[in-house]
């Protein structure tokens, strides 16, 4: 454990940042999961995409996730939606 005042403060700050980062990552994962479920059931995915991309971009800008990972997630979501739209509907 830290001993000096500066190290104690940095530890408190890191705990706060960690909590916020965990919330942001969890929101992204939840949004991606809901998007995939919506696309799989044939729902309106086009309306959800801008909100998800915004969350991902904000997390990347704040350094919560790397920029490359953010771009990869967005790309995979887009390709998933396109493939689902092209696939024949099961009746």
SVG drawing of the C-alpha trace seen along z (x, -y; Angstrom):
<svg xmlns="http://www.w3.org/2000/svg" viewBox="-43 -14 49 35">
<polyline fill="none" stroke="black" stroke-width="0.4" points="0.0,0.0 1.1,-3.5 2.7,-5.6 3.1,-9.2 0.1,-11.5 0.8,-11.8 0.7,-8.0 -2.5,-7.7 -4.2,-10.3 -3.0,-8.6 -4.4,-5.3 -7.8,-6.9 -7.8,-8.5 -7.0,-5.2 -9.9,-3.4 -12.3,-6.1 -11.0,-5.8 -11.1,-2.1 -14.8,-2.1 -15.7,-4.5 -13.8,-2.5 -15.5,0.7 -18.9,-1.0 -18.1,-2.2 -16.8,1.2 -19.9,2.9 -22.2,0.5 -20.4,1.2 -20.6,4.9 -24.3,4.7 -25.0,2.5 -23.1,4.8 -25.0,7.9 -28.4,6.2 -27.5,5.1 -26.5,8.6 -29.8,10.0 -31.8,7.4 -30.1,8.1 -30.6,11.9 -34.3,11.5 -34.7,9.2 -35.2,5.9 -34.3,2.4 -30.5,2.4 -29.9,-0.8 -31.4,-2.9 -29.2,-1.4 -25.9,-1.7 -25.2,-5.4 -25.7,-5.1 -23.4,-2.2 -20.7,-3.8 -20.9,-6.9 -20.3,-4.9 -17.4,-3.1 -15.8,-6.3 -16.2,-8.1 -14.5,-5.2 -11.7,-5.2 -11.2,-9.0 -11.0,-8.7 -8.5,-5.9 -10.7,-3.2 -10.3,-1.0 -7.6,-1.3 -8.6,-3.0 -7.9,0.1 -10.2,2.2 -12.9,-0.4 -12.6,-0.4 -12.6,3.4 -15.8,3.7 -17.6,1.2 -16.4,3.0 -17.5,6.4 -20.9,5.0 -21.5,3.5 -20.5,6.6 -22.7,8.7 -25.7,6.5 -25.0,6.7 -24.7,10.5 -27.9,10.8 -29.7,8.5 -28.6,10.6 -29.3,14.0 -32.6,15.6 -35.3,15.3 -36.4,18.6 -40.1,18.9"/>
</svg>
